[in-house]
Amino acid sequence: MTLRDRLGAELFRKVAGPDGPRNRQRVHGTPGPRWFAPDSPIARVHGDASMFVGGIRAIMLQSLHPAAMQGVADHSGYRGDMWGRLAQVSTYIAMTTFGAERDALQVIRAVQRAHESVTGTMPDGTPYAASDPHLLGWVHAAEVDSFLLAHDRFGHRPLVGAERDEYVAQTAHVAALLGVTDPPTTESGLRATLDGYRPELAGTPAARDAIAFLVWHPDLPIVARPAYLALVGAAVSLTPEWQRRELGLPHPPVLDAALDRTVGHALGKVSTGAIRWAMASGHAEAHEIQRARA
């Protein structure tokens, strides 16, 4: 097996989980109508290697909501099975973006059932529930913002003009089915939604611990760790300084915005380019299926 094959297999195994090959065949090989066309904005963004950077950035951003972080700490946790949780998220995104409609609806129902048991109380006694539409709205907005931002910076073919609003609207279709109330359907609406959550956000001890674990303990073979750290560095470069400060991430005050963008751009291009190279053979098969279906 070549280096490319080994690295590609390891990346796919970690991100997609042990059921990755079966789920990939189900996503791309099951006949039936899809919600989105193969070249639609959501397919372009969610099928691009920049999602690796966007996914890490989304986790960082989502952890800033104390209730969302408490739910993870109480019922899942990053220390126990970080990659397992990420595999579930990646399967959900793949199925709802590329899968047949009936499979997409099934995975949404499965997530809703899982959310029913994720309830508890905050340290101050305030109850929380993963099924709360307001909390779901934050998780959704953080993901969409992170995926779009990462694709802008590191994507193969960034969205322009009306494509950007179309992407947000397409993600809103899925979010509404999951239970998000009135998800944003335009980029300006997304910005307003994120601003509306700002007073609720804070870097709790649980959030800082989770992000430190995510950064420094990825449970990857030595050969894959430099690429992973490059992905983390690219994700951090997309994170505003106040968010870095809340999460205990590096934020040198002397590093001006221009230099920060330059460093992040270099890291992202190297790391996502390496992933495209490593996983080319796996994606080729999927693309052939997609082209045949189209």
C-alpha positions as CSV (number, residue, x, y, z in Angstrom):
1,M,0.0,0.0,0.0
2,T,1.4,3.4,-1.0
3,L,1.8,6.4,1.4
4,R,-1.2,8.0,-0.3
5,D,-3.3,4.9,0.2
6,R,-2.3,4.7,3.9
7,L,-2.9,8.3,4.7
8,G,-6.2,8.4,2.8
9,A,-7.4,5.3,4.5
10,E,-6.5,6.7,7.9
11,L,-8.2,10.0,7.3
12,F,-11.3,8.4,5.9
13,R,-11.4,5.9,8.8
14,K,-11.1,8.6,11.4
15,V,-13.6,11.1,9.9
16,A,-16.2,8.5,8.6
17,G,-15.8,5.9,11.4
18,P,-15.8,2.1,11.1
19,D,-19.0,2.1,9.0
20,G,-17.6,4.7,6.6
21,P,-17.3,2.4,3.5
22,R,-20.8,1.1,4.0
23,N,-22.2,4.6,4.6
24,R,-20.4,6.0,1.6
25,Q,-21.9,3.4,-0.7
26,R,-25.3,4.1,0.9
27,V,-24.9,7.9,0.4
28,H,-23.8,7.8,-3.2
29,G,-25.1,4.5,-4.5
30,T,-28.7,4.3,-3.2
31,P,-31.2,5.2,-6.0
32,G,-33.9,7.8,-5.4
33,P,-34.5,11.6,-5.5
34,R,-32.0,13.9,-3.7
35,W,-32.7,17.3,-2.2
36,F,-29.7,18.9,-3.9
37,A,-28.1,18.8,-7.3
38,P,-24.5,17.5,-7.6
39,D,-23.2,21.0,-8.5
40,S,-25.4,23.0,-6.1
41,P,-23.7,25.3,-3.6
42,I,-24.3,23.0,-0.7
43,A,-22.8,20.0,-2.6
44,R,-19.8,22.1,-3.6
45,V,-19.1,23.2,0.0
46,H,-19.8,20.0,1.8
47,G,-17.9,17.9,-0.8
48,D,-14.7,20.0,-0.5
49,A,-11.7,19.2,1.6
50,S,-12.0,22.6,3.3
51,M,-14.7,20.9,5.4
52,F,-11.9,19.4,7.5
53,V,-10.9,23.0,8.5
54,G,-14.5,24.1,8.8
55,G,-15.4,21.2,11.0
56,I,-12.7,21.9,13.5
57,R,-13.6,25.6,13.6
58,A,-17.3,24.7,14.1
59,I,-16.5,22.6,17.1
60,M,-14.5,25.4,18.6
61,L,-17.3,27.9,18.0
62,Q,-20.1,25.6,19.2
63,S,-18.3,24.9,22.5
64,L,-18.7,28.6,23.4
65,H,-22.3,28.1,24.2
66,P,-22.3,26.8,27.8
67,A,-25.5,24.8,27.4
68,A,-24.3,23.1,24.2
69,M,-20.9,22.3,25.9
70,Q,-22.6,21.0,29.0
71,G,-24.6,18.6,27.0
72,V,-21.5,17.2,25.4
73,A,-19.7,17.0,28.7
74,D,-22.6,15.2,30.4
75,H,-23.6,12.8,27.7
76,S,-20.8,12.4,25.2
77,G,-17.5,14.0,25.8
78,Y,-14.5,14.5,23.6
79,R,-12.2,12.5,25.8
80,G,-14.2,9.3,25.7
81,D,-14.9,9.1,21.9
82,M,-14.0,12.3,20.1
83,W,-13.6,10.7,16.7
84,G,-16.8,8.6,17.1
85,R,-18.8,11.8,17.7
86,L,-17.2,13.5,14.7
87,A,-18.0,10.5,12.6
88,Q,-21.6,10.7,13.5
89,V,-21.7,14.4,12.5
90,S,-19.9,13.7,9.2
91,T,-22.3,10.9,8.3
92,Y,-25.2,13.2,9.1
93,I,-23.9,16.0,6.8
94,A,-23.0,13.5,4.0
95,M,-26.4,11.8,4.1
96,T,-28.5,15.0,4.2
97,T,-26.4,16.7,1.5
98,F,-25.8,13.8,-1.0
99,G,-28.0,10.9,0.1
100,A,-31.4,9.8,-1.1
101,E,-34.3,11.7,0.4
102,R,-35.6,8.7,2.4
103,D,-32.1,8.1,3.9
104,A,-31.7,11.8,4.7
105,L,-35.0,11.8,6.6
106,Q,-34.0,8.6,8.4
107,V,-30.8,10.1,9.7
108,I,-32.6,13.3,10.8
109,R,-35.1,11.2,12.8
110,A,-32.2,9.2,14.3
111,V,-30.5,12.4,15.5
112,Q,-33.8,13.7,16.9
113,R,-34.3,10.4,18.9
114,A,-30.7,10.7,20.2
115,H,-31.4,14.3,21.3
116,E,-34.4,13.2,23.4
117,S,-32.2,11.7,26.1
118,V,-29.7,14.6,26.2
119,T,-31.1,16.6,29.0
120,G,-29.7,18.0,32.3
121,T,-29.0,21.0,34.3
122,M,-26.3,23.7,34.2
123,P,-24.1,24.4,37.2
124,D,-26.6,27.2,38.2
125,G,-29.5,24.8,38.0
126,T,-30.9,26.0,34.6
127,P,-32.2,23.0,32.6
128,Y,-31.0,22.3,29.1
129,A,-32.1,20.0,26.4
130,A,-30.4,19.1,23.1
131,S,-33.7,19.2,21.3
132,D,-34.3,22.9,22.3
133,P,-34.8,24.7,19.0
134,H,-32.8,27.7,20.3
135,L,-29.8,25.5,21.1
136,L,-30.2,23.6,17.8
137,G,-30.2,27.0,16.1
138,W,-26.8,27.9,17.6
139,V,-25.2,24.6,16.6
140,H,-26.6,25.0,13.0
141,A,-25.5,28.6,12.7
142,A,-22.0,27.8,14.0
143,E,-21.6,25.0,11.5
144,V,-22.8,27.0,8.5
145,D,-20.7,30.0,9.3
146,S,-17.6,27.8,9.8
147,F,-18.2,25.7,6.6
148,L,-18.7,28.8,4.5
149,L,-15.8,30.7,6.0
150,A,-13.4,27.7,5.5
151,H,-14.6,27.3,1.9
152,D,-14.1,31.0,1.2
153,R,-10.5,30.7,2.4
154,F,-9.4,27.2,1.4
155,G,-12.1,25.8,-0.9
156,H,-11.5,24.7,-4.5
157,R,-14.2,26.9,-6.0
158,P,-15.5,29.4,-3.5
159,L,-19.1,30.6,-3.7
160,V,-19.8,34.0,-5.2
161,G,-22.8,36.3,-5.6
162,A,-26.2,34.6,-5.2
163,E,-24.6,31.2,-4.6
164,R,-23.8,32.3,-1.0
165,D,-27.4,33.0,-0.1
166,E,-28.5,29.8,-1.9
167,Y,-26.0,27.8,0.2
168,V,-27.4,29.2,3.5
169,A,-31.0,28.6,2.3
170,Q,-30.2,25.0,1.3
171,T,-28.7,24.3,4.8
172,A,-31.8,25.9,6.3
173,H,-34.0,23.3,4.6
174,V,-32.2,20.5,6.5
175,A,-32.1,22.5,9.8
176,A,-35.8,23.2,9.7
177,L,-36.5,19.4,9.4
178,L,-34.2,18.8,12.3
179,G,-36.1,21.2,14.5
180,V,-34.5,24.6,14.2
181,T,-37.1,27.4,14.3
182,D,-36.8,29.9,11.5
183,P,-33.1,29.2,10.4
184,P,-31.4,31.9,8.4
185,T,-31.8,31.7,4.7
186,T,-29.4,34.5,3.6
187,E,-25.8,35.3,4.5
188,S,-26.9,38.5,6.1
189,G,-29.5,36.6,8.1
190,L,-26.7,34.2,9.2
191,R,-24.6,37.1,10.4
192,A,-27.6,38.5,12.4
193,T,-28.3,35.1,13.9
194,L,-24.7,34.8,15.1
195,D,-24.7,38.3,16.6
196,G,-28.0,37.5,18.4
197,Y,-26.3,34.6,20.3
198,R,-23.2,36.6,21.2
199,P,-24.4,37.6,24.8
200,E,-24.9,33.9,25.6
201,L,-21.4,32.8,24.7
202,A,-18.5,32.1,27.1
203,G,-15.5,29.9,27.3
204,T,-16.3,27.6,30.3
205,P,-13.7,25.3,31.9
206,A,-15.4,22.3,30.1
207,A,-15.1,24.1,26.8
208,R,-11.4,24.9,27.3
209,D,-10.7,21.3,28.3
210,A,-12.5,19.9,25.3
211,I,-10.7,22.2,22.8
212,A,-7.3,21.5,24.4
213,F,-8.0,17.8,24.0
214,L,-9.1,18.3,20.5
215,V,-5.9,20.2,19.6
216,W,-3.2,18.2,21.5
217,H,-4.6,14.6,21.7
218,P,-6.0,13.7,18.3
219,D,-5.3,9.9,18.6
220,L,-3.7,9.8,15.2
221,P,-0.6,7.9,13.9
222,I,2.6,10.0,13.8
223,V,2.5,10.3,10.0
224,A,-0.9,12.0,10.1
225,R,-0.3,14.5,13.0
226,P,1.6,17.2,11.1
227,A,-1.3,17.5,8.6
228,Y,-3.8,17.5,11.5
229,L,-2.0,20.3,13.3
230,A,-2.0,22.3,10.1
231,L,-5.7,21.8,9.9
232,V,-6.1,23.0,13.5
233,G,-3.8,26.0,12.8
234,A,-6.0,26.9,9.8
235,A,-9.1,26.6,11.9
236,V,-7.7,28.8,14.6
237,S,-6.7,31.4,12.0
238,L,-10.4,31.7,11.1
239,T,-11.4,32.3,14.7
240,P,-11.8,35.9,16.0
241,E,-9.5,36.9,18.8
242,W,-12.2,37.1,21.4
243,Q,-13.2,33.5,20.7
244,R,-9.5,32.4,20.9
245,R,-9.2,34.2,24.2
246,E,-12.3,32.6,25.7
247,L,-11.1,29.1,24.7
248,G,-7.5,29.6,25.7
249,L,-6.2,29.3,22.1
250,P,-3.1,31.2,20.9
251,H,-3.8,34.8,20.0
252,P,-0.5,36.8,19.9
253,P,-1.6,40.5,20.2
254,V,1.3,41.6,18.0
255,L,0.1,39.5,15.0
256,D,-1.8,41.9,12.8
257,A,-4.8,40.8,10.7
258,A,-2.9,40.7,7.4
259,L,-0.2,38.4,8.8
260,D,-2.8,36.2,10.4
261,R,-4.6,35.7,7.1
262,T,-1.4,35.0,5.3
263,V,-0.4,32.3,7.8
264,G,-3.8,30.8,7.9
265,H,-4.0,30.7,4.1
266,A,-0.7,28.9,3.8
267,L,-1.6,26.3,6.4
268,G,-5.0,25.7,4.9
269,K,-3.8,25.3,1.4
270,V,-1.1,22.8,2.4
271,S,-3.3,20.7,4.6
272,T,-6.5,20.6,2.5
273,G,-4.4,20.0,-0.6
274,A,-2.7,17.1,1.1
275,I,-6.1,15.7,2.0
276,R,-7.4,16.0,-1.6
277,W,-4.3,14.1,-2.7
278,A,-4.6,11.5,0.0
279,M,-8.3,10.7,-0.6
280,A,-8.5,11.2,-4.4
281,S,-9.1,7.5,-5.1
282,G,-12.0,7.3,-2.7
283,H,-13.6,10.4,-4.0
284,A,-13.1,9.3,-7.6
285,E,-15.5,6.4,-7.1
286,A,-18.1,8.6,-5.5
287,H,-17.9,11.2,-8.2
288,E,-18.3,8.5,-10.9
289,I,-21.5,7.3,-9.2
290,Q,-22.7,10.9,-8.9
291,R,-22.1,11.6,-12.6
292,A,-23.9,8.4,-13.6
293,R,-26.9,9.3,-11.4
294,A,-27.0,12.9,-12.8
